[in-house]
Amino acid sequence: LTQFDIHVVAHYTGSENLGTAVKPYVDIQQAISASSNGDTILLDGNFVITTSVELPSDKRLHFYGAGETTVGYATFSPLNGNVFHRASGDATKGFLIQDLTFKNAGGYGIQIEEADHTYIIGCTFNTNGWNGTGLSTAAPETGGTLGYDSSQADLLTFGSGSNVSDGGAIEIKNNRNVQVIG
């Protein structure tokens, strides 16, 4: 229980939120605000967000998922923001993000605009920048669903339609060291 500096549990119902294993936070942004440089943050559960989780410019943080932890919007909309977002600014801090599932971003599951380093390990990305319909990435075109054998013209039309946004899984810019591992 002492492996992590801060605990965040989506389904915790207690009245005290101290960020400990026994009295965890329930909100990721609250945990980030209370964190110190270098903290490890354990996320546990299904976190449904309504706005982007903003990563700080003045702290190096490590996020770890417990089991099947997900962070994302309840449903996909092109109007949803990013799930995790770090704006540009001081590039002396960075992030490790491990074993989390990011879902339903209208922007990106993870968007880091500037940092010293970003390490993404064992994360999964579901329906970020796309609602999951109208296209199969594993099968040929069939019955009105585009597939890997669809024409470039059909795919370009699909890409400008209502099923997709300008987002996606990950966008990382202006980082000195980036690692994305399985």
N, C-alpha and C positions, 0 to 999 in steps of 0.2 A: 504493500500500500504506500510505501514511501518512495517508490521509484519515480513518481511524478510530482512536480511542484504544485500543480493545480489540477483539480478534477472538475469536469463538467458532465453532468448526467441529465439527459433530456427528460427523462421520466421521473426525476426526483420530486417528491411532493412535500418535503419538510419545510418548516417555516424559516429556518436559518440557512443562509447560503454563504458559506465561508471559503469555498473552494477546496475543501479537504475531502478525503475519501469518504468520510462519514457524513459531512454536511457540504456537498458539492454545490457549485454554481449550476444553474440551469440554462444560462445564456452565454454563448460563446463570446460575444462582444464585451460582456461584463467581466469575463475571465481575462480577456486581453487587456482591458483597462486596469485590472488589478495586478497584472503580471509585472515581473521585473525582467531586465535584460538577461537572457540565457535560460529562462524558465522552460520546463517541459510541461505540456498541457495535454491531459488525457481527455478525449471526447468519447462519450459512451451513449449510444442511442440514436434516435432518428430526430435530427434537428431540422425543423421547418422554419425557414427564414422568410422575411418579407422585404428585406433590403440586404445589400451586400454586407458581408462581414469584412470590416476594414482592418487590414493589418498595419501595424504601426511602423513608423520610420525610425524610431529611436530604440527599438528592442530587437534582439535576435531571439526568435522563439521557435520551439519545436512542438509540432502538433502530432499526436498519435491517436489512431482510432482503436477502440476496443471492439473486437468481434465484427459485427456487421454494421458499423456506424456509418450513417449517411448525413450529409449536410446539403440542403437545397430548398428550393421553392416547392410548394405543394403540388403544383402542376406547371407544365411548360407554357410560357407565353413569350413572344418575342420582346415584350415590354419588361420582362424580368431583368434585373441587373446581373452582375457577376455574383458568384457564390463567395469566393475569397478574392479580395482585391487589395492591392498595395499600390498607391499612387506614386508618382515620381517624387524625388526629393533626395534625402541623404542616402548615399549608397554604401554605407559602412556596416550595415546590419543585414541579416538574411534569415532564411526560413528553411526548416525541414518539415515536410508534410508527409506523413506515412500512414498507410492502411486506412484511408478514408474513401468513401464514395461521394462524388459530387453529382448533383442532379438538377435538371430543369432550369438551368441558367438561360436567360435570353442573351446574356453576354457570354462570358467564359466561366467554366467551372473554377479555374484559377487564373487570375490575371495579375501578374507582377510587372509593374511598369519600370521599377528601378530597385535594385538591391545588390549587395555584395555577392550573395550566393542564394540559390534556390535549389533545394534537393526534394524531389518528389519520388517517393518510393512506394510501390505496391498500391497505388490509388486506382480507383475505377471511376469512369465518367459516363453518365447515362443521360441522354437527351439534353445535352447542352448545345444550344444553337440549333436544335432540331426537335420537333415534337415526336419523332419516332414513327411517323406514318408516311405512306406514299413512296417509300424507297426501301429496297432490301439491299444490304451490302453483301449478302451471302448467297443470293439466288438470282437467277436470270429474271428478266422482265416477264410479268404474268398478270393478267386480270386487272390492268390499270395501275399496278404497282411497278414502278421502275426498278431495274436491277442492274447488276454489274455489266450487263451487255447492252444497256440502253444507249441511245445515240447521244452525242455531245450536245446537240440542240435540245433534246428532251431534258437532259440533266441541267443545262443552263436555265431553261424555263423553270424547272423545279427549284433551283437555287434562288430564284427571285420571287418565289411564291410565298404563301402564308404559312407553310409548314416549317420554315427556317428563319433564322435571324442572322445577324452578322457575327455571332459568337461561335463558340466551339468548346473544346475540352480545356486547352491550356494556351495562354499567350504570355510569353516572357520576353521582356525587352530590357536592355541596359543592365545586364548582370555580368559579373566577372566570372562566375563559376556556376554552371547549370548541370544538374544530373537528373535525368528522368529514368527510373529503373522500374521495369515490370509492374 
